[in-house]
Amino acid sequence: MSNVSYSKKMSLENFEQIDVRIDPEYGIVWVYQNPSPRPCFNPKLISEVRQVQHLLEVYEGKLPYKGELVPINYHVLDSHSPKIFSMGGDLDLFRDHILRQDKEGLLKYAKSCIDTIHGFITGFRLPITTISLVRGDALGGGFEVAMSGNVVIAEKGVEMGFPEILFNLFPGMGGYHLLSQRLPASQVDKMMLNGRKYSSEELYDMGVVDVLADKGRGKAAVYSYIKESSSHRNGFLAIQHVHQMVHPISWEDMMDVCTYWVDVAMKITEHDLRLMERLVNAQDKVSAPYNDAADKIHHFG
């Protein structure tokens, strides 16, 4: 179901948009996002994240480390950006495809996002627990990816939300599915329609965030979670699997919504595209990307 071609000769080195590190003692693969030129899910970043997933599939839950295959129990998605987990989808790419009415090109990009997110949701169909470590803001598609982890660990002071409504769209890469597993439908609708940011503290109280860590203690919180759950790992994995059986999110259902999202995207106006362009510019300002963008959007709207 992926747009990416792989071979068994791939290694975990020479990535351009991610940094991969393995902790063999705890069976963790750390995947740090390091996107360029802006902190979003561009096609290159998505391809490299998917390469790690494919290697896990090829080696049946193991990864090469110092000439040996090491069993992986946990996949942790993090970010090298000090204040940003991810600003979401590649809005510059969105805007280009919409201007050219390139529906096929936008759908190809969207499908690669669904492939990636569904892999996190299912633990790559392996006995692996996926963890999202959110130490910076996660917005739009970044929020969707954060929620796709089996466990969401966020530091205090982080903000997450869906700004898509500001340019007349909605989160189309699994956001509705994922939030609906944690919140009532009316609350999901509200979050998607108000375009506001929610603090990690609010989201923890709501049940969207599983573990709330003090600022600067996110990585320690990951290790604490792993240590606490390791003695009951068989039971944890069983509950993880049962959850997916009782509350399944199928790739097909996600693609249905995603395909509809592409149809809706093709209909947005020039005014909406100008607002999207302002968010693209905001993505380039890593220091304070979302506050300024939201203020400007409301001002120019």
N, C-alpha and C positions, 0 to 999 in steps of 0.2 A: 504493500500500500504506500510505499515511500517513493518520492521523486529522486532519491539519492542512490547512486550506485556505489557498491562497496567491494572490497576484496579482503581476504584473510591476511594480506600483507600489511594492512594498516597498523600503525602504532599509535601510542598516546602522546607522541611528540610532534613538534613542528606545527602545532595549531596556531592560528593567527588571531582568533576571536575568543578563544577560551583557554584556560589554564587547567590542566588535569593533574591531580596528585592523589596518590594512593596511600592509605594508612593500613598496612597489612595486619597490624595487631588487632584492630577492631573491624577489619573487613569493610573499610569505607573507601569509596571513590568520591573525591571532592571535585566538583566541576565549577570553576569560577568563570563567570561571564566577564569578558573584557572586550565589548563590542567597539567598533570604530566605523564611521567617524562620530556616531552618536549612540547613546545608551539605549538601543532598541533591538528588537529581534529582526535583524537583517538576514537575508538569505544565507550569507556565509556563516553567520553564527548558528543559525538553525542547522545547517549542514554538518557543522562540526559537533554540535550537541548530539545529533542523530548518529554520527560516526561512533561515539562512545557507546550509545545504546546498541548499535549493531555489533560491536565487538563483544558486548555482554551476551548478546544472543548467540553469536558464533561460538564463543567459548563457554556457553551454558552457565552463565553467572560468574565467570572468572575473568580476570584481566591480567595481561602480562606485566610483571614487575621484577626487575633485575634478573631477567632470564627465566623466570618461573611464572606459572599461572597461579594467581592468588584469588581465593574465594571472596566474592563481594556480597556483603549482606545489606549494605546501605549505600544509596546514591544520594549525595547532598549537593543541591544546586545553590550556589552562593554567587557573590559578585565582588569584583575587585574595586568597583567604584565606591568611594567612602560614604556617599549619601544616596546612592541609587541602587536598587535591586534591578529594576528595569522600567523604562518609560513605555514599554509595550511594543505595539506593532510598528513596522517601518512606514511611518506616515508619508514620507517622501515617495516611497514606492506606491503606496495607496493612491496618492494624488496623481502620480504619473499615469498609472493604469486607468484611473477614472477619467482623466482629461482625454486620453486616447480611446476611451471606451473599450479597453482591452480586457474584456470579461474573462477570457481564457487565462491570461497572464495573472490576473488577480486571484483567480480560483486556484491556480497552481501554487501560488505563494500561500494562500489560506490553507490548502490541503497539507502543505509541509508543516504548518503550525499545528494542525489537528493531529498529524502523525506524531509530532513531538509530545504534545500535551497528553494524548491518549497513552503514550508509552509511560509517562510519569504516573498517570492514574492507575494503570494496571501493574506497576512495578515491572514493566517490560515482560510480563507473563513469566516471571521468574520469582524465586523466593527472595525477593529484594524489597526492602522498604525504601521508598523515595521520600526524602526530606527537603523541604524548602526552607532555607535559612535567610530570612528577610531582615537585613541590617540597614537597608535604605528604602526609600519610597518605591512602591510598586503600583504602577498606574496602567489602566487599560489592559492590554494583553499581558503586561507584567504582573498584574493582579491575578489574571486568569492562570498564568503559569505558576505563580506562587501557590494558589489554591489547588493545583493539580497534584501536589505532593501528598503522599499518604499522611504525612505529618507536617504541619506548618508551625515553624518556630520563628517568632518575630521579636526584635528588640523594642523596648519602650521608645516612644518618640518617633517611630516610623509611621508614615501615612500611606494609605492605599485607597483606591477608588476607581471609578469608571467615568472618565471625562467624555466618552464618545458622543453622548447626547448633545454636547456643546457644538458639535459639527454635524448633527442630525443623523447619527448612526447609533448602533448598539454594540455591545461586546458579542462578537460572533464566533469566537474560538473556544467555546465551552464554558464561558462565564455563567450563563444561566443554569446550565446543568450542575456546575460545581457549587454555586451558591445555594441552589435549591436543595442540596443534600444537607445543608447546615442551617438554613433559615426558612421560615414560612414564605410562600409565594408572594404575599402582599409586601413583605419586607424586601424581597429580591427586586420586585418591580420598583419600589421606592428608591433603592440604592442605584438602580440603573437609570432612573429618570431624573434624579436630582443633581447628578454630575459632581457631587461634593466628595471631598476626601474624608476618610475615617481614620482615626488614630489606631495604632495597634492595640492600645488599651481598650478602646471601644470594641474593636473586633474580637478581642479576647473575651470580653464580657458577653458578646453576642454568640460566641461559640465558633467563629470563623477561624480564629487563631487557636492552635492547640496548646502552645507553650509560650508564655510571655517572659522574656529575659530582660535583665537590666541592660542599659546601654553599655556596649562594649563587652558583654558577656554572652553574646549569641553562640559563639563557637563552643564555649564551655557548656552551654545549655544543650547543645547537640550531643556532646560526650556524656553529659549527665543522663540524658534521655536514653542513650544507647546502653550505658552501664545498668540503669534501672530496669530496662526491658530485656537485657540479654539472658538473664536466668529464666525468663519465661518466653523466650523467643518463639518456640514452637506454638505456644498459645497465641502470641501476638500475630504471627503470620496467619494462623487459622482464622482469627477474627478479621484480619485484613481481607482474607479471601472470602469469608462469609459476607462481609460488608459489600464486596463487589458482586456477590451472587444475589443478595437481597436488594441492593440499590445499584443496579448496573448502569454504567454510562457506556453505551456502545459507540464504536467508531462510526457506524452508519448513522446513528442519531445525531452525533456531532457534525457529521458532514452535511446532513439535511439542513441543519440550522446555518452552517457555514455557507452553503450554496445560496440560501435565502439572503444571508448577509451580503454576499457579492451582488445579488440582484438589487438590494436596497442601496448599496454603495454606488451603483451605476446611475442612480436617480438623484443624487444629491446635487445641490445648486452651486453656481459659481461663488455665491456668498459663503456657503459651507466650505468650499475648497480654500477660500481665503483664510477662513478661521483655522482650517487644518494646516495651512502654510505657517501660520503664526505658532502653532504647536510644534511644527517641524523646527522652527527657529528656536523654540524653547528647549527642544531636545538637545540642541547644541550647547545650551547653557547648563552644564551639569551642576553648577553650584546651587541654583535656585530655579529649577525648570518649571515647576508646576504652578506655584503661587503666582508668578508673573504672568504665565500664559493664561490662567483662568481669569485673572483680573483684566488682562487686555481683551480677552474674548468678550467678557461681559461689557467692557467699555465700548469696544468697536461694534458690538452687536446692537 
